Amino acid sequence: MKLPSEPTFENAGSLIPAARLVDVSCTPDAALDPLAHLYVSDAGGALRTLLGDAHRHVIGTYPSWKTGLFQPFEGLGEQALIEEAELRHDVVDYQTQAFRLRMLSGASRVEWICDHLRQYADGTIEAIEVKQHPRQMDAAYVAKILQAREILAAIGWRVVIRYEHDIVGSAQWQRNRGHILAHRSAHVSDEQTATLDRLTASAPSTTFAEFREAMDPRPLQGTAVTHALICAGRVILDLQLPIRDGSPVELRPRRRFNSRIRLA
């Protein structure tokens, strides 16, 4: 069985017919013929917290401004993926250590814990396995991921594998990520919010310097507010490039959505 060598683990069409999630606490077991069992936290957050000393990588919890929850991570790749989700305007909700999938792989019962589950603005749901490199997965592990991919595809979810070097990204992306996230909790006043709403309706295309000045004529304070609004998904610009005064900026209205990944 070939190991994945690309940053993403592409989905082929599922061989399993369409399925649906059923809450077994509300349905008699006799009425079910499940493909697999999916377990989530009763509290609606992480299934496990990664506490203890039996870990080979750095562990921690990230205070998410987007979800309002502490997001546990293991390894630099998982931490960087959290920060990516915090910054990407098209990621509307996410959860680390989101669920355990118990299933049959061949004749064996296996389990897979999803490192990172996210929902995009277009409704796509992506379950992500984070690895440092393909050599971390033997044939049995790849078979487990393939089985999880088939099962979750039946309910419309996508499974991908992402590798640390791809997630951490370029030096410019890392610089932008650090600078912007440092201001994710900067205070945005009611007056600044009203100005943003007015500009979004009348002049949604502007530059970084023009918008910063509209938020606060003091450069440091205006930059901090702009960074907070990037994290809020209201200010959009290319974060793979250096951010300069003339960088194009697009303003977006406040997004409303129904979370499809909070199953508790």
C-alpha positions in Angstrom: 0.0 0.0 0.0 1.5 3.3 -1.1 2.2 6.0 1.6 0.9 9.5 0.9 3.8 11.8 -0.2 1.9 15.0 -0.8 0.8 17.6 1.8 -2.8 16.6 1.4 -4.4 13.1 1.3 -6.9 13.4 -1.5 -10.3 11.7 -1.2 -11.5 9.5 -4.0 -15.2 8.7 -4.2 -16.5 6.7 -1.3 -17.4 3.1 -1.9 -19.8 3.2 1.1 -23.4 4.4 0.4 -24.6 7.6 1.9 -25.0 7.5 5.7 -26.1 9.7 8.5 -25.1 10.4 12.1 -27.4 9.0 14.7 -27.4 9.7 18.4 -27.5 6.3 20.0 -28.6 7.7 23.3 -31.9 8.5 21.6 -32.3 5.5 19.4 -32.7 1.8 20.5 -29.6 -0.2 19.6 -31.8 -2.9 17.9 -32.7 -0.3 15.3 -29.1 0.4 14.3 -26.7 -1.2 12.0 -23.8 1.2 12.4 -20.8 1.5 10.1 -18.8 2.8 13.0 -19.1 4.6 16.3 -18.1 8.2 16.7 -17.5 9.6 20.2 -17.4 13.3 21.1 -17.0 15.2 24.3 -20.2 15.8 26.3 -19.0 19.3 26.9 -18.8 20.1 23.2 -15.0 20.7 23.1 -11.9 18.5 23.0 -12.4 14.8 23.5 -9.1 14.6 25.4 -6.8 17.2 26.9 -3.3 15.5 26.3 -2.4 15.9 29.9 0.5 13.8 31.3 4.1 13.1 30.6 3.8 10.3 28.0 4.2 12.6 25.0 7.1 12.8 22.6 6.2 16.2 21.3 5.6 19.6 22.9 2.0 19.8 24.2 -0.2 22.7 25.3 -3.5 24.4 25.0 -4.3 27.4 22.8 -6.8 30.0 24.0 -8.9 30.3 20.8 -10.4 33.7 20.1 -12.5 32.2 17.3 -14.2 29.3 19.2 -14.0 30.6 22.7 -12.5 27.3 23.9 -9.0 26.1 24.9 -7.7 24.0 22.1 -5.2 21.3 23.1 -2.4 20.4 20.7 0.5 18.0 20.5 3.5 19.0 18.4 4.4 22.2 16.4 2.3 21.1 13.4 -1.0 20.9 15.4 -0.2 24.3 17.1 0.4 25.9 13.7 -2.8 24.4 12.3 -4.7 26.0 15.2 -3.1 29.3 14.3 -4.0 28.8 10.7 -7.6 28.2 11.6 -7.7 31.3 13.8 -6.5 33.5 10.9 -8.3 32.0 7.9 -11.5 33.9 7.2 -13.0 30.8 5.4 -12.6 28.6 8.6 -15.8 29.4 10.6 -15.4 26.8 13.3 -12.9 24.2 14.4 -12.0 21.8 17.2 -8.8 19.9 18.1 -9.0 16.3 19.5 -12.5 16.5 18.2 -13.7 12.9 18.1 -12.8 9.2 18.3 -13.9 7.0 15.5 -14.2 3.3 16.4 -14.5 1.0 13.3 -13.5 -2.3 11.7 -10.4 -2.4 9.5 -10.3 -5.8 7.9 -10.9 -8.2 10.8 -9.6 -5.8 13.5 -11.3 -3.2 15.5 -9.4 0.0 15.4 -9.8 3.6 16.6 -8.8 6.9 15.1 -8.7 10.2 17.1 -9.1 13.2 14.8 -6.4 15.8 15.4 -8.3 18.7 14.0 -11.9 19.1 12.7 -12.9 22.2 10.9 -15.9 23.7 9.1 -15.4 26.1 6.1 -17.7 28.9 5.1 -19.1 26.9 2.2 -20.2 24.1 4.6 -17.3 21.7 3.9 -16.2 19.7 6.9 -12.6 18.5 7.0 -11.1 16.0 9.5 -7.4 16.4 9.5 -4.6 14.1 10.6 -1.4 15.9 11.4 2.0 14.2 10.8 5.6 15.4 10.7 6.3 13.4 7.6 4.9 10.3 5.7 7.4 7.9 7.4 5.4 8.2 10.6 2.7 6.0 9.1 3.2 2.3 8.4 0.8 0.3 6.2 -1.5 -0.6 9.0 -1.9 3.1 10.0 -2.5 4.1 6.4 -5.2 1.4 6.1 -6.9 2.9 9.2 -6.9 6.3 7.7 -8.3 5.0 4.4 -11.1 3.3 6.4 -11.9 6.4 8.3 -11.9 8.3 5.0 -14.4 6.0 3.5 -16.7 6.0 6.5 -16.7 9.8 6.9 -17.1 10.4 3.2 -20.4 8.6 3.6 -21.7 11.5 5.8 -20.1 14.2 3.6 -16.9 14.8 5.6 -13.5 15.0 4.0 -10.4 13.4 5.6 -6.9 14.8 4.8 -3.4 14.3 6.0 -1.3 17.4 6.4 2.4 17.5 7.2 4.2 19.8 9.5 6.4 21.6 6.9 3.3 22.5 4.9 1.3 23.7 7.9 4.1 25.8 9.4 4.6 27.4 6.0 6.9 30.1 4.6 8.9 32.5 6.7 6.6 35.4 5.6 3.5 33.5 6.6 5.0 32.7 10.0 5.9 36.4 10.6 2.4 37.6 9.6 0.8 34.9 11.7 2.8 35.8 14.8 2.3 39.6 14.5 -1.5 39.4 13.8 -2.4 36.8 16.4 -0.5 38.8 19.1 -3.4 41.3 18.6 -6.3 38.9 18.3 -7.8 40.2 21.5 -7.2 43.9 20.9 -10.3 45.9 21.9 -12.5 47.1 19.0 -14.8 49.9 20.1 -18.4 50.4 19.1 -17.4 53.5 17.1 -14.7 51.5 15.2 -17.2 48.7 14.6 -19.7 51.2 13.2 -16.9 52.7 11.0 -16.1 49.2 9.7 -19.7 48.5 8.9 -20.1 51.8 7.0 -16.9 51.1 5.0 -18.0 47.5 4.3 -21.2 48.8 2.7 -19.7 51.8 0.9 -16.0 51.1 0.1 -15.2 47.4 0.7 -11.9 47.6 -1.3 -9.2 49.7 0.3 -5.6 49.5 1.4 -4.0 48.5 4.7 -2.9 52.0 5.5 -6.2 53.6 4.6 -8.2 51.2 6.8 -5.7 51.4 9.7 -6.1 55.2 9.6 -9.8 54.9 9.6 -9.7 52.7 12.7 -7.2 54.9 14.6 -4.8 57.7 13.4 -2.2 56.4 15.8 -0.3 53.7 13.7 0.3 51.2 16.5 -3.2 51.3 17.8 -4.7 51.3 14.3 -2.6 48.3 13.4 -3.6 46.3 16.5 -7.3 46.9 15.8 -6.8 45.9 12.1 -5.1 42.7 13.2 -8.0 41.9 15.6 -10.4 42.4 12.7 -8.4 40.1 10.5 -8.8 37.4 13.1 -12.5 38.2 13.2 -12.8 37.5 9.5 -13.9 41.1 8.7 -10.6 42.2 7.0 -9.2 40.1 4.3 -5.7 40.3 2.7 -3.1 38.0 1.3 -1.1 36.8 4.4 1.4 35.0 2.3 2.9 38.3 1.2 4.5 41.2 3.2 1.9 43.5 4.7 2.7 47.0 3.5 0.8 50.3 3.5 -0.4 49.7 0.0 -1.4 46.1 0.5 -5.0 45.5 -0.9 -7.6 44.9 1.7 -11.2 43.6 1.3 -13.8 44.3 4.0 -16.5 41.6 4.7 -19.7 41.8 6.7 -20.1 39.8 9.8 -20.6 36.1 9.0 -23.3 34.1 10.5 -23.3 30.3 10.4 -24.7 27.2 12.1 -21.9 24.9 13.4 -22.1 21.4 12.0 -19.2 20.0 14.0 -20.6 20.6 17.5 -22.3 17.2 18.0 -22.7 17.2 21.8 
